[in-house]
Amino acid sequence: MNNKSILIVDDSDAEMALTMRAIRKSGIKADVMVAHDGYEALEMLLGAARGEESRDPELPWIVLLDLRMPGVDGLAVLRRLRAEERTRRLPIIILSSSDELSDVGACYDTGANSYIRKRVDIIDFTETIRILHTYWTIAEHPSVPASS
């Protein structure tokens, strides 16, 4: 991964394809990385999950994280990433079909940078992704503190 990459974390192949299509149609020029569940996302972002030598993988520019996944769900991934100094300030956008206020609140309380409801209409979703990209392109990304 590199600073011009986007990590999509979603257990649904159909939702993953929809998000990738929206990114492509919106004109975003970035490498797209994928994780099919929360465990895989944590392994990609934090490394050394399987007893490997410790490593610090490069972080993506932004993470698009599904909320509802079996096993390690999006909220658990968010909690874990916010607990680590290295990923505490990584921009994480929740993409979810849920419009439950309790889900939205829990994500913001846990440190999500934004919560976007997935849309079935590809044109609306593409425009949402384009606006998101524009915002995060012009917004100042907080720097990640140096390791001590």
Residue pairs with C-beta under 8 A, 6 or more apart in sequence:
1 7
1 31
1 33
1 44
1 57
1 58
1 59
1 60
2 31
2 58
2 60
2 61
3 58
3 59
3 60
3 61
4 29
4 30
4 31
4 61
5 30
5 31
5 32
5 33
5 60
5 61
6 23
6 28
6 30
6 31
6 32
6 33
6 60
6 61
6 62
6 63
6 64
7 33
7 34
7 35
7 41
7 44
7 45
7 60
7 62
7 63
7 64
8 16
8 19
8 20
8 32
8 33
8 34
8 35
8 64
9 34
9 35
9 36
9 37
9 38
9 40
9 41
9 63
9 64
9 65
9 66
9 69
9 74
9 77
10 16
10 19
10 34
10 36
10 64
10 66
10 69
10 95
11 36
11 37
11 66
11 69
11 70
12 66
15 66
15 95
15 118
16 34
16 36
18 118
18 122
18 125
19 64
19 95
19 118
19 125
19 129
20 32
20 34
21 122
21 126
22 122
22 125
22 126
22 128
22 129
23 30
23 32
23 129
25 122
25 126
26 126
26 127
26 129
26 130
26 133
27 130
28 129
28 130
28 133
30 61
33 44
33 60
35 41
35 43
35 44
37 69
37 70
37 71
37 72
38 69
38 71
38 72
38 73
38 74
38 76
38 77
39 49
39 71
39 72
41 63
41 65
41 72
41 77
42 49
42 72
42 77
42 80
42 81
43 49
43 50
44 57
45 57
45 59
45 60
45 63
45 81
45 87
45 90
46 57
46 80
46 81
46 84
46 86
46 87
47 54
47 55
47 56
47 57
48 54
48 55
56 86
59 86
59 87
59 90
59 144
60 90
61 91
61 136
62 90
62 91
62 92
62 93
62 136
63 81
63 90
63 91
63 92
63 93
64 93
64 95
65 74
65 77
65 78
65 92
65 93
65 94
65 95
65 112
66 74
66 94
66 95
66 96
67 73
67 74
67 75
67 94
67 95
67 96
67 98
67 103
67 107
68 74
68 96
68 97
68 98
74 94
74 96
74 107
75 106
75 107
75 110
78 92
78 94
78 107
78 110
78 111
78 112
79 110
81 87
81 88
81 90
81 92
81 111
82 88
82 110
82 111
85 145
85 147
86 144
86 147
88 111
88 144
89 141
89 142
89 143
89 144
90 144
91 113
91 136
91 141
92 111
92 112
92 113
93 112
93 113
93 114
93 115
93 116
93 132
94 107
94 112
94 114
94 115
94 116
95 116
95 118
96 103
96 107
96 115
96 116
96 117
96 118
97 117
97 118
98 104
98 117
99 117
103 115
104 115
107 115
108 115
114 132
116 128
116 132
118 125
119 125
119 128
